[in-house]
Amino acid sequence: MLWIEKYRPKDCSDIVGQEQVIRHLVSFARSGSVPHLLLCGPHGTGKSASVECFANVLYGEDWRENTSIFNAAELFSMGKTYLEADERFAHIFRKDQSLITNIKQIIRWYVSMRPLNAEFKLMVFEDAQALTFEAQQALRRIMERYSTTCRFVFVTTNPSAIIPAIASRCLPLSYLPIETDIIRSCLEKILAQEGAGDRVQPDDRDLIAHAAQGDLRKAILYLQVAAESGREIDLAEISGSEIETVTGSAFAALRKGDYDTARRIAESMMIDYGLSGREVVRELRAAAKREYNHPGIAIELARADHRLGHAANEFVQIDALLADIIRRGFGEESSAAL
């Protein structure tokens, strides 16, 4: 069993490094006065787990019946296939209608259902940054109509992707990257419970905690690989993930001036792998250091990172970054392909 599932928080007190956010959520749950919520922060900081724990405090044993969770990234990447394959939507889904029409009907059906032993239900959208503009406009109207019987929770790594009409109706709660010392403490507890303290050296634990960069889920994955490999840890080998390979392919396309291929790869990183725009920039920065450390590319990466903190459409900004890298980093010969 994966340790990230085995040690997934089951109670609000189990969530570490987010004390202020958890204090607000527990207060809302105990008082029964819950606003629409916008939970934002990097991957692996406890957003999804805290929603489940929050619902448990709010509804008790009935939390699953009163909480509907939709994964927006999977929904919009798989389209009708996602709806057709999910048994929750089998009796509502219509093949002859468009994806957005089906989504509207499904959400309206769910929010109109009477809560079980409660005044309102929770409608949760994971990876909410993947919601299209049209879908968000439809949600805005549904939020207005059903606000007394349903509370909406948007979980996202990129709050700027949420349209102002929705964001203004939600209370924003920000999750920070988890501090390295807290991650190290969690790793120590897991090793103690697994009886695997002798399989991962103290220096390796420090290395894992630092390399996770505030992502506790990633740290636990690294720790399990290290503990079960039965040999000295090679963090470069462990962290040399599929994402790194994919990013290398994107950068290779950029060096050739193949903008279309690089764009498709970058979009796949956001849609298929669930990376935010800033995470794509970070991966491209790492690839640039490995492959072609050029000051012009570093400048364009920094500019893109700044723009992503203020822009609503990640895809537009990443597309612009790729074009700028070709022009600035690889000269006019490559940019002629544009």
C-alpha positions as CSV (number, residue, x, y, z in Angstrom):
1,M,0.0,0.0,0.0
2,L,1.3,3.5,-0.8
3,W,2.3,5.4,2.3
4,I,0.6,8.6,0.9
5,E,-2.7,6.8,1.2
6,K,-1.9,4.9,4.4
7,Y,-0.9,8.1,6.2
8,R,-3.4,10.4,4.6
9,P,-5.0,12.7,7.2
10,K,-8.2,11.4,8.6
11,D,-8.9,14.2,11.0
12,C,-8.2,18.0,11.0
13,S,-5.6,17.5,13.7
14,D,-3.6,15.3,11.4
15,I,-3.0,18.1,8.9
16,V,0.3,19.7,9.5
17,G,1.8,23.1,8.6
18,Q,-1.6,24.8,7.9
19,E,-2.7,25.6,11.4
20,Q,-4.4,29.0,10.5
21,V,-6.4,27.5,7.6
22,I,-7.5,24.5,9.7
23,R,-8.5,26.7,12.6
24,H,-10.9,28.6,10.2
25,L,-12.3,25.4,8.7
26,V,-13.0,23.8,12.1
27,S,-14.6,27.1,13.3
28,F,-16.9,27.1,10.3
29,A,-17.8,23.4,10.7
30,R,-18.6,23.7,14.4
31,S,-20.7,26.9,14.0
32,G,-22.5,25.5,10.9
33,S,-21.9,28.9,9.2
34,V,-20.0,28.0,6.1
35,P,-19.3,30.4,3.2
36,H,-18.3,29.4,-0.3
37,L,-14.6,28.6,-0.2
38,L,-11.6,29.0,-2.5
39,L,-8.7,26.8,-1.2
40,C,-5.5,27.6,-3.0
41,G,-1.9,26.5,-2.7
42,P,0.9,24.2,-4.1
43,H,0.5,20.5,-4.6
44,G,1.0,18.3,-1.5
45,T,0.1,20.9,1.1
46,G,-3.2,19.3,2.4
47,K,-5.9,21.0,0.4
48,S,-7.9,17.9,-0.6
49,A,-7.4,16.1,2.6
50,S,-8.6,19.1,4.6
51,V,-11.8,19.2,2.6
52,E,-12.6,15.6,3.6
53,C,-11.7,16.3,7.2
54,F,-13.7,19.5,7.2
55,A,-16.8,17.7,5.8
56,N,-16.3,15.0,8.5
57,V,-16.5,17.6,11.2
58,L,-19.4,19.3,9.6
59,Y,-21.6,16.3,8.8
60,G,-20.2,13.4,10.9
61,E,-20.9,10.0,9.5
62,D,-23.1,11.5,6.8
63,W,-20.3,13.5,5.2
64,R,-20.0,11.4,2.1
65,E,-23.7,11.6,1.4
66,N,-23.6,15.4,1.7
67,T,-20.4,16.0,-0.2
68,S,-20.1,15.8,-4.0
69,I,-16.5,15.9,-5.3
70,F,-15.7,16.6,-9.0
71,N,-12.2,16.5,-10.5
72,A,-12.2,19.3,-13.1
73,A,-8.9,18.3,-14.6
74,E,-10.1,14.8,-15.4
75,L,-13.5,16.0,-16.5
76,F,-12.2,18.4,-19.1
77,S,-9.3,16.3,-20.3
78,M,-11.4,13.1,-20.8
79,G,-14.6,14.9,-21.7
80,K,-17.8,12.8,-22.2
81,T,-15.7,9.6,-21.6
82,Y,-15.3,10.7,-17.9
83,L,-19.0,11.2,-17.4
84,E,-20.0,8.0,-19.2
85,A,-17.6,5.9,-17.2
86,D,-18.6,7.3,-13.8
87,E,-21.6,5.4,-12.3
88,R,-22.6,8.5,-10.4
89,F,-23.6,10.2,-13.7
90,A,-25.0,7.2,-15.6
91,H,-28.7,8.2,-15.1
92,I,-28.1,11.8,-16.0
93,F,-25.5,11.7,-18.8
94,R,-26.8,12.3,-22.4
95,K,-24.6,11.3,-25.3
96,D,-26.4,13.5,-27.8
97,Q,-25.7,16.7,-25.8
98,S,-22.4,18.6,-25.5
99,L,-20.0,18.3,-22.6
100,I,-20.8,21.6,-21.1
101,T,-24.6,21.0,-21.3
102,N,-24.1,17.6,-19.5
103,I,-22.0,19.3,-16.8
104,K,-24.6,21.9,-16.2
105,Q,-27.4,19.3,-15.9
106,I,-25.3,17.1,-13.6
107,I,-24.4,19.9,-11.3
108,R,-28.0,21.2,-11.2
109,W,-29.2,17.7,-10.3
110,Y,-26.7,17.4,-7.5
111,V,-27.2,20.8,-5.9
112,S,-31.0,20.4,-6.1
113,M,-30.9,17.1,-4.0
114,R,-32.0,17.5,-0.4
115,P,-29.1,17.3,2.1
116,L,-29.2,14.4,4.5
117,N,-29.7,15.7,8.1
118,A,-28.2,19.0,7.2
119,E,-29.1,22.5,6.0
120,F,-26.8,22.4,3.0
121,K,-24.5,20.2,0.9
122,L,-20.9,20.7,-0.2
123,M,-20.1,20.8,-3.9
124,V,-16.3,20.4,-4.3
125,F,-14.3,21.1,-7.4
126,E,-10.8,19.6,-7.3
127,D,-8.2,21.1,-9.7
128,A,-10.7,24.0,-10.3
129,Q,-8.1,25.8,-12.4
130,A,-9.1,23.4,-15.2
131,L,-12.7,24.7,-15.3
132,T,-13.3,26.5,-18.6
133,F,-14.6,30.1,-18.7
134,E,-18.0,28.8,-19.9
135,A,-18.2,26.3,-17.1
136,Q,-17.4,28.9,-14.5
137,Q,-20.0,31.3,-15.9
138,A,-22.6,28.5,-15.5
139,L,-21.4,27.8,-12.0
140,R,-21.8,31.4,-11.1
141,R,-25.4,31.4,-11.9
142,I,-26.0,28.1,-10.1
143,M,-24.2,29.5,-7.0
144,E,-26.6,32.4,-7.0
145,R,-29.7,30.2,-7.3
146,Y,-28.7,27.4,-4.8
147,S,-26.7,29.3,-2.2
148,T,-29.1,28.5,0.6
149,T,-28.9,24.7,0.1
150,C,-25.4,24.2,-1.3
151,R,-21.9,25.6,-0.5
152,F,-19.3,25.5,-3.2
153,V,-15.6,24.7,-2.5
154,F,-13.0,25.3,-5.2
155,V,-9.6,23.7,-4.7
156,T,-6.9,25.0,-7.0
157,T,-3.1,25.5,-7.4
158,N,-3.8,28.7,-9.4
159,P,-6.4,31.0,-7.9
160,S,-6.0,33.5,-10.8
161,A,-7.6,31.0,-13.1
162,I,-10.9,31.4,-11.2
163,I,-13.0,34.2,-12.7
164,P,-13.7,37.3,-10.5
165,A,-17.5,36.5,-10.5
166,I,-16.8,33.3,-8.6
167,A,-13.7,34.4,-6.6
168,S,-15.6,37.4,-5.2
169,R,-18.3,35.0,-3.8
170,C,-15.7,32.8,-2.0
171,L,-13.6,33.2,1.1
172,P,-10.0,32.6,0.0
173,L,-7.9,30.3,2.2
174,S,-4.2,30.0,1.2
175,Y,-2.1,26.9,1.9
176,L,1.6,27.5,2.2
177,P,4.4,25.1,1.2
178,I,5.1,23.0,4.3
179,E,8.3,23.9,6.2
180,T,11.2,21.5,5.8
181,D,11.4,20.9,9.6
182,I,7.8,19.8,9.7
183,I,8.3,17.5,6.7
184,R,11.3,16.0,8.4
185,S,9.3,15.4,11.6
186,C,6.5,13.7,9.6
187,L,9.0,11.4,7.9
188,E,10.5,10.4,11.3
189,K,7.0,9.4,12.5
190,I,6.3,7.4,9.5
191,L,9.6,5.5,9.7
192,A,9.0,4.8,13.4
193,Q,5.5,3.4,12.6
194,E,6.8,1.3,9.8
195,G,9.8,0.1,11.8
196,A,12.0,1.2,8.9
197,G,14.2,3.7,10.7
198,D,17.4,1.7,10.0
199,R,16.6,1.6,6.2
200,V,16.9,5.4,5.6
201,Q,19.9,7.2,7.0
202,P,19.4,10.6,8.8
203,D,21.3,12.5,6.1
204,D,19.0,11.0,3.4
205,R,15.9,12.0,5.4
206,D,17.2,15.6,5.5
207,L,17.9,15.4,1.7
208,I,14.4,14.1,1.0
209,A,12.7,16.8,3.2
210,H,14.7,19.5,1.4
211,A,14.1,18.1,-2.1
212,A,10.4,18.0,-1.6
213,Q,10.2,21.8,-1.6
214,G,7.2,22.0,0.7
215,D,5.3,19.1,-0.9
216,L,4.7,16.6,1.9
217,R,3.1,14.1,-0.5
218,K,6.2,14.0,-2.7
219,A,8.4,13.6,0.4
220,I,6.5,10.6,1.6
221,L,6.7,9.1,-1.9
222,Y,10.5,9.6,-1.9
223,L,10.7,8.1,1.6
224,Q,8.9,5.0,0.7
225,V,11.0,4.4,-2.4
226,A,14.1,4.9,-0.3
227,A,13.0,2.6,2.4
228,E,11.9,-0.2,0.1
229,S,14.8,-0.1,-2.3
230,G,17.1,-1.6,0.2
231,R,20.1,0.4,-0.9
232,E,21.7,3.8,-0.5
233,I,19.4,6.5,-1.7
234,D,20.0,8.2,-5.0
235,L,17.7,11.2,-4.9
236,A,18.5,12.2,-8.5
237,E,17.4,8.7,-9.6
238,I,14.2,8.8,-7.5
239,S,13.2,12.3,-8.5
240,G,14.1,11.7,-12.2
241,S,10.4,11.3,-12.8
242,E,8.4,11.0,-16.0
243,I,7.8,14.8,-15.7
244,E,11.5,15.4,-16.0
245,T,11.7,13.3,-19.2
246,V,8.6,15.0,-20.7
247,T,10.1,18.4,-19.9
248,G,13.4,17.4,-21.5
249,S,11.4,16.5,-24.7
250,A,9.7,20.0,-24.6
251,F,13.1,21.7,-24.3
252,A,14.6,19.6,-27.1
253,A,11.7,20.8,-29.3
254,L,12.4,24.4,-28.3
255,R,16.1,24.0,-29.3
256,K,15.0,22.8,-32.7
257,G,12.5,25.7,-33.0
258,D,9.6,23.3,-33.1
259,Y,7.1,25.5,-31.3
260,D,4.0,23.4,-32.0
261,T,5.5,20.2,-30.5
262,A,6.8,22.2,-27.4
263,R,3.3,23.7,-27.0
264,R,1.6,20.3,-27.1
265,I,4.0,18.9,-24.6
266,A,3.6,21.8,-22.2
267,E,-0.2,21.7,-22.5
268,S,0.0,17.9,-21.7
269,M,2.0,18.7,-18.6
270,M,-0.8,20.9,-17.3
271,I,-3.8,18.8,-18.5
272,D,-2.5,15.2,-18.2
273,Y,0.0,15.6,-15.3
274,G,-1.9,18.3,-13.4
275,L,0.9,20.8,-13.2
276,S,0.1,24.5,-12.7
277,G,1.6,27.1,-15.0
278,R,4.2,28.0,-12.4
279,E,5.2,24.4,-12.0
280,V,5.7,24.1,-15.7
281,V,8.0,27.1,-15.5
282,R,9.9,25.5,-12.7
283,E,10.4,22.3,-14.7
284,L,11.5,24.3,-17.8
285,R,14.0,26.2,-15.6
286,A,15.5,22.9,-14.3
287,A,15.7,21.6,-17.9
288,A,17.4,24.8,-19.0
289,K,20.0,24.5,-16.3
290,R,20.7,20.9,-17.4
291,E,20.6,21.5,-21.2
292,Y,21.3,25.1,-22.2
293,N,22.0,27.6,-19.4
294,H,21.4,30.8,-21.3
295,P,20.8,34.2,-19.5
296,G,18.1,35.2,-22.0
297,I,16.1,32.0,-21.2
298,A,16.5,32.7,-17.5
299,I,15.0,36.2,-18.0
300,E,12.1,34.9,-20.0
301,L,11.3,32.3,-17.4
302,A,11.4,34.9,-14.7
303,R,9.1,37.2,-16.6
304,A,6.7,34.3,-17.3
305,D,6.7,33.4,-13.6
306,H,5.8,37.0,-12.7
307,R,3.0,37.1,-15.3
308,L,1.5,33.9,-14.1
309,G,1.1,35.5,-10.7
310,H,-1.2,38.1,-12.2
311,A,-2.7,36.5,-15.3
312,A,-5.9,34.4,-15.6
313,N,-5.0,32.1,-18.5
314,E,-2.0,29.8,-17.8
315,F,-2.1,28.3,-21.3
316,V,-1.7,31.7,-23.0
317,Q,1.2,32.7,-20.7
318,I,3.0,29.3,-21.2
319,D,2.5,29.5,-25.0
320,A,4.0,33.0,-25.0
321,L,6.9,31.8,-22.9
322,L,7.8,29.0,-25.3
323,A,7.8,31.5,-28.2
324,D,10.0,33.9,-26.2
325,I,12.5,31.1,-25.3
326,I,12.9,30.2,-29.0
327,R,13.4,33.8,-30.0
328,R,15.6,34.9,-27.1
329,G,17.5,31.7,-26.4
330,F,18.1,30.1,-29.7
331,G,18.2,33.0,-32.1
332,E,16.6,34.0,-35.4
333,E,17.3,30.7,-37.1
334,S,15.0,28.8,-34.7
335,S,12.4,31.5,-34.4
336,A,11.9,31.4,-38.2
337,A,9.9,28.3,-37.5
338,L,7.3,30.4,-35.7
